Amino acid sequence: MKAGAENGRRGYQLTYSIAYIRDFLMNYYIIAESFETSCSWSDALTICDNVKKVLRDEYSKRGLPEKPFVTSRITQVYRTGVAIYFYFGFYYKGVENPSEVYLELENIAREEILRCGGSLSHHHGIGKIRESYLPDIMSETALKWKQEIKHGLDPQNVFGAGNQNLRQRI
């Protein structure tokens, strides 16, 4: 089924908007970011719907101003599944520590993604933001192997120094 290129162009405009005008928007009390996951075809719609719902519900429960912006789009398709980008932002005037609030809300979204069968990441990797979720997706043995492989390949800790030390979630 061909749907044309217009929706793809709109999606990239959204990606660029969040990525490149984020700092400008902060002057107007708007904080926004994107995050991604991958999942099977059968889980995609549930993940999209549930993540949007849990973010809106939590936003409302906290009494945050106005309404949040939350949307999603499928960016890559495969035989067995898809990659999904979420875009989330909100107006934060009067909100104490908006960056921490954003991270808390993104973590709630991430937990919903994992609960619904999505992956911790697609192509952005785990990094420092999501490293605290590694024990949720890897066994103790797998975490130990990861550390041993890292030590065996990079005994001086030159590459990615200080990354993935299993910090606590906010």
C-alpha angles and dihedrals in degrees: 000000000000116000099176130246101274097089090049090053091049090050092053090048088056091048092051092043092057095039100044107029097038093104092047091051091053087068085065095046096259121133118187141161142161130236132180145208140175128226145159119283090250092058099043101090094042091051093049093048096042096046092050091047096047091049093049092045094048091045091053093043090056092051093235118172125272118339126309123243109234127161140145140206137186108243103176132025128203135174092262102032152327144262115238127199120203121201116201132175142147145187108259107182106140093013113127114229096358094183091057091046090051091051092048090052093046089051090053088051091048091052090052090049091053093044090054095049102267124136127252089247142345112210103334090077129218103284125156096310096061102026093104088067094062094094087054093058104028130056120239088254092052091050090051091049090050090054092046092049090048091050092046094050098036109023092164091052092233097144118065091353110197095010124131100015090149098250120190121263120250 
